[in-house]
Amino acid sequence: MALSSGDDLDAVLTERHSYLRVLIEHPRSKRDLEDAVDVSRSTLDRALRDLAAADLARYEDGVWMPTLLGWCSYRAQEAYRDQLSTLAEAAPILNHLSIDEPIGCAFLDGADVYEADPSMPDAVIQTLLDSVEHATEVYVATPVVVTGFAEEFYECVKISERYSLEMILPTQVFEQVHTAFPTLTNELMNDGNVHLYRASIPFSFGLWIADADEVGIVVFTEQGLGGILVNDTDDALDWATDQYERAKQEAEPVFLRGRL
């Protein structure tokens, strides 16, 4: 009996997931299946009937095997479960963000999660430093600057022989950094490989793009750092590029040689 909806298919996949998995590993006879899933014969019979009725598996030449629908449906459900696992892992970081933030599956799918340790929250910044080190092109848009790592960040970028750094900061934040670190700020403004901009950042997280290969966000909290998410998929890169260009639309360049 064919299933009438995707919900029906999902129900069978969820209930009979373990049986379909062993068939995808390789086709098996009923006796081999009994050993593989370690259930009673009656339970196995019901599972196989459900899979066959849903066109997820079939019996052929003495063995049970997945159908093409069964193989594709299983992979789709596994991808969905992986997405849920990533979201569950990222939940403590994402909970610091507003529902209005422009973060969705395009960035979160496949992201690596680095939650800040409350006993040493700033240590998570090493993930950002590792990402930009040796990168030739780095783009940053952030409403907050972790000043304790400003110089180290610049040194990591400069390791590359042909580096290029473009950074967008809110005007007030730039002025605060300039006051607190005048030598570093003047060096950045006089560095021909660095381009600084002032603009209102339309999101609350820090965003970076390294060599069009890896992107990440830094999530800030009232106490400091919540954590970092990093991704290297094409979808994540497209998302990050769109967000950066959005931040740059109204940006004004900071003049070189110490002049604002």
C-alpha positions in Angstrom: 0.0 0.0 0.0 1.5 3.3 -1.1 1.9 6.1 1.5 -0.3 9.1 1.1 2.0 11.8 2.4 5.5 12.8 3.4 4.3 12.6 7.0 3.4 9.0 6.6 6.8 8.3 5.0 8.6 10.1 7.9 6.6 8.0 10.4 7.8 4.7 8.8 11.3 5.9 8.5 11.5 7.0 12.1 9.9 3.8 13.5 11.9 1.4 11.2 15.1 3.4 10.9 17.4 0.7 12.4 16.0 -2.0 10.0 16.5 0.2 6.9 20.0 1.1 8.1 21.2 -2.5 8.2 19.7 -3.1 4.7 21.6 -0.1 3.4 24.8 -1.5 4.8 24.2 -4.5 2.5 21.3 -6.7 1.4 20.6 -9.5 3.9 18.6 -12.6 4.1 15.9 -12.7 6.8 18.1 -15.0 9.0 20.9 -12.5 8.7 18.5 -9.7 9.6 17.4 -11.5 12.7 21.1 -11.6 13.9 21.8 -8.0 12.9 18.8 -6.3 14.6 18.4 -8.9 17.5 14.6 -8.8 17.7 11.9 -11.4 17.6 10.8 -12.9 14.3 7.4 -11.4 14.7 8.8 -7.9 15.3 11.1 -8.3 12.3 8.2 -9.4 10.1 6.2 -6.3 11.0 9.1 -4.1 10.3 9.7 -5.6 6.9 6.0 -5.4 6.0 6.1 -1.7 6.9 9.2 -1.0 4.8 7.8 -2.9 1.8 4.4 -1.2 2.1 6.1 2.1 2.0 8.3 1.1 -1.0 11.4 1.6 1.1 12.6 -2.0 0.9 11.9 -5.1 -1.3 12.6 -8.8 -1.2 14.5 -10.1 -4.2 16.6 -13.2 -5.0 16.4 -14.4 -1.4 17.5 -11.2 0.3 16.0 -7.9 1.5 17.4 -4.7 0.1 16.5 -1.0 0.1 14.8 0.5 -2.9 16.1 3.7 -4.5 13.3 5.5 -2.6 14.5 3.8 0.6 18.1 4.7 0.1 17.3 8.4 -0.7 14.8 8.7 2.1 17.2 7.3 4.6 20.0 9.7 3.5 17.5 12.7 3.6 16.5 11.8 7.2 20.1 11.4 8.2 20.9 14.8 6.9 18.0 16.2 8.8 19.2 14.5 12.0 22.6 16.0 11.4 21.1 19.4 11.1 19.2 19.0 14.4 22.4 17.8 16.1 24.3 20.9 15.0 21.4 23.1 16.2 21.3 21.4 19.5 25.1 21.8 19.9 24.9 25.5 18.9 21.8 26.2 21.1 23.8 27.7 24.1 25.4 30.2 21.7 22.3 30.9 19.5 20.3 31.6 22.6 22.3 34.8 23.1 21.0 36.1 19.8 17.7 37.8 18.9 15.2 36.0 16.7 15.6 38.9 14.3 19.2 38.2 13.6 19.9 37.2 9.9 21.2 33.7 10.7 19.6 30.7 9.2 20.3 27.2 7.9 22.5 28.5 5.1 25.1 29.3 7.7 24.3 26.8 10.5 24.2 23.6 8.4 27.5 21.9 8.8 28.9 24.6 11.1 31.5 23.8 13.8 30.6 25.0 17.2 33.0 26.5 19.8 31.2 27.5 23.0 33.1 29.8 25.3 34.2 28.3 28.6 32.8 30.5 31.4 36.0 30.0 33.4 38.1 31.5 30.5 35.7 32.9 27.8 38.2 34.9 25.8 40.1 31.7 25.0 37.6 30.9 22.3 39.0 33.8 20.2 41.9 31.5 19.3 39.5 29.9 16.8 39.2 33.2 15.0 43.0 33.7 15.1 43.6 30.3 13.6 41.1 30.9 10.8 42.7 34.2 9.7 46.3 33.2 10.2 48.0 32.8 6.8 44.8 34.0 5.0 45.5 36.4 2.1 42.1 38.1 2.1 40.2 38.8 5.4 37.0 40.7 5.7 35.5 41.6 9.1 32.3 43.4 10.2 31.7 43.6 13.9 29.8 45.8 16.3 32.2 44.9 19.1 36.0 44.6 19.4 37.7 42.3 21.8 40.5 44.7 22.5 42.7 42.2 24.3 43.3 40.4 21.0 43.4 43.3 18.6 47.1 43.3 18.1 47.4 39.5 18.0 44.6 39.5 15.3 46.6 42.0 13.2 49.8 40.0 13.6 48.0 36.8 12.5 46.7 38.5 9.3 50.2 40.0 8.5 51.8 36.5 8.6 50.7 36.1 4.9 53.2 37.8 2.5 50.4 39.2 0.4 47.7 39.9 3.0 44.6 42.1 2.6 42.4 43.2 5.5 39.1 45.0 5.2 37.3 45.9 8.4 34.0 47.6 9.2 33.4 49.1 12.7 30.8 51.4 14.1 32.1 55.0 14.4 31.9 55.0 18.2 33.8 51.7 18.5 36.5 52.9 16.1 37.0 56.1 18.1 37.2 54.1 21.3 39.8 51.7 19.8 41.7 54.7 18.4 41.8 56.2 21.9 42.8 53.0 23.6 45.3 51.9 21.0 46.6 54.9 19.1 49.8 53.3 17.9 48.0 50.1 16.6 45.2 52.2 15.0 47.6 54.5 13.2 49.6 51.5 12.0 46.4 50.0 10.5 45.4 53.3 8.9 48.9 53.7 7.3 49.0 50.1 6.1 48.3 50.0 2.4 47.0 46.4 2.7 44.4 47.5 5.3 41.1 49.2 4.5 39.0 50.5 7.4 35.4 51.6 7.2 32.9 53.1 9.7 29.3 52.1 9.5 26.4 51.0 11.6 26.5 47.2 11.8 23.1 45.7 11.0 23.6 42.6 13.3 24.9 42.0 16.8 27.5 39.4 16.1 31.0 39.7 14.7 31.4 38.3 11.1 34.6 37.3 9.3 35.5 35.8 5.9 38.9 34.3 5.4 40.0 33.7 1.8 36.5 32.9 0.6 37.2 29.5 2.1 35.9 29.8 5.7 33.5 32.1 7.4 32.6 32.6 11.0 30.6 34.6 13.5 31.5 35.7 17.1 28.6 35.9 19.4 28.8 38.5 22.2 27.0 38.5 25.5 26.7 41.1 28.3 29.4 39.1 30.1 31.8 38.9 27.1 31.9 36.1 24.6 29.2 33.4 24.1 31.1 31.4 21.5 32.0 31.1 17.8 30.5 29.3 14.8 32.6 28.4 11.8 31.6 27.0 8.4 33.3 26.4 5.1 30.4 25.4 2.8 29.5 27.3 -0.3 26.1 28.2 1.2 27.7 29.6 4.3 30.1 31.6 2.2 27.3 33.1 0.1 25.4 34.0 3.3 28.4 35.6 4.9 29.2 37.6 1.7 25.7 38.9 1.6 25.8 40.0 5.2 29.2 41.7 4.8 28.0 43.6 1.7 24.9 44.6 3.6 27.0 46.1 6.3 29.2 47.9 3.8 26.4 49.6 1.9 26.5 52.7 4.0 30.1 52.4 5.1 32.5 55.4 5.0 36.2 54.8 4.6 38.6 55.9 7.3 41.3 58.1 5.8 44.9 57.0 6.0 47.8 58.6 7.8 46.1 59.2 11.1 43.2 61.3 9.8 39.6 60.3 10.6 
